[in-house]
Every structure is written in C-alpha cells, then in structure tokens.
Amino acid sequence: MPTPILQRHSDGTASVLRKAVVYTELRFYQRAEILYQLTVAFCEHFLPKYGDRTVDQMVQAARSTSSNIAEGSSDGQTSVETELKLLGIARGSNLELLNDYTRYLDHHHYVEWHGTNPRFEPLYQFCKGHLNISDYQPYFDKWTDEEFANCAICLCHMIDKGMTSYIAQKDREFVEQGGIRERMTAARMDYRNNTKKELDALRAENTALKAEVAALKAEVAALKAAPTGKSGRPG
C-alpha cells in the first residue's frame, strides 16, 4: 500500500490535503502566460480580424494551456488524478498551438529556427533567461511574423519539456503515495494512533497518580498509628 507524506495542521493533526503548489512560481506556467499574450499580439498583427477561425483556435489553445496548469495545480491539493488530467489537457493545448505556429511558417515559406540556424541560439537564450512579459512586449511592434512565430515555437518547446518532466514527477508521486483515498486512510490511522498514544499516556499517568495517592494514604495511616507523647505528638 502506498505511504502518503501527510501535511499537518497547526495543532499537529494530519491533513488529507497535499502540499499546495504555487503554480505562479512554475517556470512553464510563467512561459505559458507569456505565450498567451504573445499569441494575442501575433493574431492582432498578422491574422485577419474576422472570418478566420485560426485566431480563435490559437488564442483558445494558449489560454487553455495556462488556465489548465493553474486549475490542475489548485485541484491537486485534493486529487492528484484531476491534477494529472488537467496538466495533460494543458500539454495537449500547448502542442496544438505549437502545430499552428509551425504550419504558419510552412504556409508562408519561412524557416523554423533550430539546430545550427544562427538565429536559434540567441532566441533560445532570450526565452530561457526572460520569464516576464514586460521583457517581450517592447518587441511586439518590431518583430516580423517570422520572428513572432519562432519565438512562440521556442516557448512552446520549453513549456512542453518542463511539463513533461513535471507530469512524470507527479505520476511517480501518485504511484508511491497514492491519491485522496490513501491520504484519507493514512490521516485516519494517524489520528487513531495518536489518540491511542494519548490515551496510553493518560492511563500511565493515572496509574502513577493512583500509586502516589496510595503511598500518601499509607504514610498518613502510619502517622496516625504511631504512639504519641505527652505533647500529643508522635514520640
């Protein structure tokens, strides 16, 4: 049976909730937020405002990536199953968006920057070292559609790599520690064991007190039975 690592309330009572994940500190979430805003800007600059479903699809895929990471991480406190499901949806949305950008490059006969392409390494280092949208926004009115798309593709690959490792980690945690049922069972067992320890300690204390009372009674009885002198005190 899996052995969950239990969190505890301030009074020491075991909790069935898993340790909360601060998803805003996850790098792949930070990049997903950047990718969403970058995608909105890309669509506004280079895709038709009306009559093209690609815009809705790309923006929705970008939004789905970040929102499902956030929701999955929050729900993960109670259900690792739900967390894994939502993280899987987020990863799928990111890959869908990656495919849209790749097709855009192909359709417009642009080159995807990767491998030995001289523009790839500077772009990769920029995306690796910048996790705030404010670092990207100054370029939104300067980049060509090819530059926009390649930056988005780079972010998509980084997000996918980060999520793949994270999902694998969560999968191992589930196998090793189980889900909410195992946590509930472990928490109840922990509570019962602690309650039993407290009762055993109280019984032991009660037994010791009884022995102390008996000893005091015996001492009092001995004092009463002792002979007294003229002063009325024991001789």
C-alpha positions as CSV (number, residue, x, y, z in Angstrom):
1,M,0.0,0.0,0.0
2,P,1.3,3.5,-0.9
3,T,2.6,5.6,2.1
4,P,1.5,9.2,1.7
5,I,3.6,12.0,3.2
6,L,1.0,13.9,5.2
7,Q,0.9,17.6,5.8
8,R,-0.2,18.7,9.3
9,H,-2.4,21.5,10.7
10,S,-1.0,23.9,13.3
11,D,-2.2,21.7,16.1
12,G,-0.3,18.7,14.7
13,T,-3.4,16.9,13.3
14,A,-2.8,15.2,10.0
15,S,-4.3,16.7,6.9
16,V,-5.7,14.8,3.8
17,L,-4.7,17.8,1.6
18,R,-1.4,17.6,-0.3
19,K,1.1,20.4,-0.1
20,A,-0.2,23.4,-2.1
21,V,1.7,24.1,-5.3
22,V,2.3,27.8,-6.0
23,Y,1.8,27.4,-9.7
24,T,2.8,31.0,-10.4
25,E,6.3,30.0,-9.5
26,L,6.4,27.2,-12.1
27,R,8.6,28.3,-15.0
28,F,6.5,26.5,-17.6
29,Y,3.4,28.4,-16.2
30,Q,5.2,31.7,-16.4
31,R,6.2,30.9,-20.0
32,A,2.6,29.8,-20.8
33,E,1.4,33.2,-19.6
34,I,3.9,34.9,-21.8
35,L,2.9,32.7,-24.7
36,Y,-0.7,33.6,-24.3
37,Q,-0.1,37.3,-24.5
38,L,2.4,36.9,-27.3
39,T,-0.2,34.8,-29.2
40,V,-2.9,37.5,-28.8
41,A,-0.4,40.1,-30.1
42,F,0.6,37.9,-33.0
43,C,-3.0,37.3,-34.1
44,E,-3.8,41.0,-33.9
45,H,-0.8,41.9,-36.0
46,F,-0.7,39.2,-38.6
47,L,-4.1,37.3,-38.9
48,P,-7.4,38.5,-40.2
49,K,-9.6,40.1,-37.5
50,Y,-12.8,38.5,-39.0
51,G,-13.6,35.3,-40.8
52,D,-10.6,33.2,-39.8
53,R,-11.2,30.6,-37.1
54,T,-7.4,30.2,-36.7
55,V,-7.4,33.3,-34.5
56,D,-9.9,31.8,-32.0
57,Q,-8.2,28.4,-32.1
58,M,-4.8,29.8,-31.3
59,V,-5.9,32.2,-28.6
60,Q,-8.0,29.5,-27.0
61,A,-5.2,27.0,-27.1
62,A,-2.8,29.5,-25.5
63,R,-5.4,30.3,-22.8
64,S,-6.2,26.7,-22.2
65,T,-2.5,25.9,-21.6
66,S,-2.1,28.4,-18.7
67,S,-5.6,28.1,-17.2
68,N,-5.4,24.3,-17.0
69,I,-2.0,24.5,-15.4
70,A,-3.4,26.8,-12.8
71,E,-6.6,24.8,-12.2
72,G,-4.8,21.5,-12.2
73,S,-2.2,22.7,-9.6
74,S,-5.0,24.1,-7.4
75,D,-7.1,20.9,-7.6
76,G,-4.0,18.8,-6.9
77,Q,-4.4,19.5,-3.2
78,T,-7.3,17.1,-3.1
79,S,-7.0,15.0,-6.2
80,V,-3.8,14.0,-8.0
81,E,-5.9,12.3,-10.6
82,T,-7.6,15.6,-11.5
83,E,-4.3,17.4,-11.5
84,L,-2.7,14.9,-13.9
85,K,-5.8,15.1,-16.2
86,L,-5.8,18.9,-16.3
87,L,-2.0,19.0,-16.8
88,G,-2.4,16.6,-19.7
89,I,-5.0,18.9,-21.2
90,A,-2.7,21.8,-20.8
91,R,0.1,20.0,-22.5
92,G,-2.2,19.0,-25.4
93,S,-3.3,22.6,-25.9
94,N,0.4,23.7,-26.0
95,L,1.2,21.1,-28.6
96,E,-1.8,22.2,-30.6
97,L,-0.6,25.8,-30.5
98,L,2.9,24.6,-31.5
99,N,1.4,22.9,-34.5
100,D,-0.4,26.1,-35.5
101,Y,2.7,28.2,-35.4
102,T,4.7,25.6,-37.3
103,R,2.0,25.4,-40.0
104,Y,2.1,29.2,-40.3
105,L,5.8,29.1,-41.0
106,D,5.3,26.4,-43.6
107,H,2.4,28.1,-45.2
108,H,4.4,31.4,-45.6
109,H,7.6,29.6,-46.6
110,Y,9.5,30.8,-43.6
111,V,12.3,28.8,-41.8
112,E,11.9,27.4,-38.3
113,W,14.9,28.4,-36.3
114,H,16.5,25.4,-34.7
115,G,19.7,23.3,-34.6
116,T,22.5,25.1,-36.4
117,N,20.4,28.1,-37.6
118,P,22.4,31.2,-36.4
119,R,19.3,32.9,-35.1
120,F,18.2,30.0,-32.9
121,E,20.8,30.2,-30.1
122,P,20.2,33.9,-29.3
123,L,16.5,33.4,-29.3
124,Y,16.8,30.3,-27.1
125,Q,18.9,32.2,-24.6
126,F,16.5,35.1,-24.6
127,C,13.5,32.9,-23.9
128,K,15.5,30.9,-21.3
129,G,16.5,34.0,-19.4
130,H,13.3,36.0,-19.5
131,L,10.2,35.0,-17.6
132,N,8.3,38.3,-17.5
133,I,6.0,39.5,-20.2
134,S,7.4,43.0,-19.9
135,D,10.7,41.7,-21.4
136,Y,8.8,40.7,-24.6
137,Q,6.3,43.5,-25.0
138,P,8.8,46.1,-26.4
139,Y,9.3,43.8,-29.4
140,F,5.7,43.3,-30.2
141,D,5.7,46.3,-32.6
142,K,9.1,45.5,-34.0
143,W,9.1,41.7,-34.8
144,T,8.1,40.3,-38.1
145,D,5.6,37.5,-38.2
146,E,8.6,35.1,-38.7
147,E,10.2,36.4,-35.6
148,F,7.0,36.2,-33.6
149,A,6.3,32.7,-34.7
150,N,9.8,31.4,-34.0
151,C,9.7,33.0,-30.5
152,A,6.4,31.3,-29.8
153,I,7.6,28.0,-31.1
154,C,10.7,28.2,-28.8
155,L,8.4,28.9,-25.8
156,C,6.1,26.0,-26.8
157,H,9.1,23.6,-26.8
158,M,10.3,24.9,-23.4
159,I,6.8,24.6,-21.9
160,D,6.4,21.1,-23.2
161,K,9.8,20.0,-21.9
162,G,9.0,21.4,-18.4
163,M,5.5,20.0,-18.3
164,T,6.7,16.5,-19.4
165,S,9.2,16.3,-16.6
166,Y,6.6,17.8,-14.1
167,I,3.9,15.3,-15.1
168,A,6.4,12.4,-14.8
169,Q,7.2,13.6,-11.3
170,K,3.6,13.8,-10.3
171,D,3.0,10.4,-11.8
172,R,5.7,8.9,-9.6
173,E,4.3,10.7,-6.5
174,F,0.9,9.1,-7.2
175,V,2.4,5.6,-7.6
176,E,4.5,6.0,-4.4
177,Q,1.9,7.8,-2.2
178,G,-1.5,7.1,-3.8
179,G,-4.4,9.5,-4.1
180,I,-7.1,11.0,-1.9
181,R,-8.4,7.7,-0.6
182,E,-4.9,6.6,0.6
183,R,-4.4,10.0,2.2
184,M,-7.8,9.8,4.0
185,T,-6.9,6.3,5.3
186,A,-3.5,7.4,6.4
187,A,-4.8,10.5,8.1
188,R,-7.4,8.5,10.0
189,M,-4.8,5.9,11.0
190,D,-2.5,8.7,12.1
191,Y,-5.3,10.2,14.2
192,R,-6.2,6.9,15.8
193,N,-2.6,6.1,16.6
194,N,-2.0,9.5,18.1
195,T,-5.3,9.2,20.1
196,K,-4.2,5.7,21.3
197,K,-0.8,7.2,22.4
198,E,-2.5,10.0,24.2
199,L,-4.9,7.5,26.0
200,D,-2.0,5.2,26.9
201,A,-0.1,8.2,28.3
202,L,-3.2,9.3,30.3
203,R,-3.6,5.7,31.6
204,A,0.0,5.5,32.6
205,E,-0.3,8.9,34.3
206,N,-3.4,7.8,36.1
207,T,-1.8,4.6,37.3
208,A,1.2,6.6,38.6
209,L,-1.2,9.1,40.4
210,K,-3.1,6.2,42.0
211,A,0.2,4.7,43.2
212,E,1.2,8.1,44.6
213,V,-2.1,8.5,46.3
214,A,-1.9,5.0,47.8
215,A,1.6,5.8,49.1
216,L,0.4,9.0,50.7
217,K,-2.5,7.2,52.3
218,A,-0.2,4.6,53.7
219,E,2.1,7.4,55.1
220,V,-0.9,9.1,56.7
221,A,-2.1,5.9,58.2
222,A,1.4,5.2,59.6
223,L,1.5,8.6,61.2
224,K,-1.9,8.1,62.8
225,A,-0.9,4.7,64.1
226,A,2.4,5.9,65.6
227,P,2.4,6.4,69.5
228,T,2.2,9.9,70.8
229,G,4.0,11.6,73.7
230,K,2.5,14.0,76.4
231,S,2.5,16.7,73.9
232,G,0.2,14.7,71.7
233,R,2.8,14.4,69.1
234,P,4.4,11.2,67.9
235,G,7.2,10.2,70.3
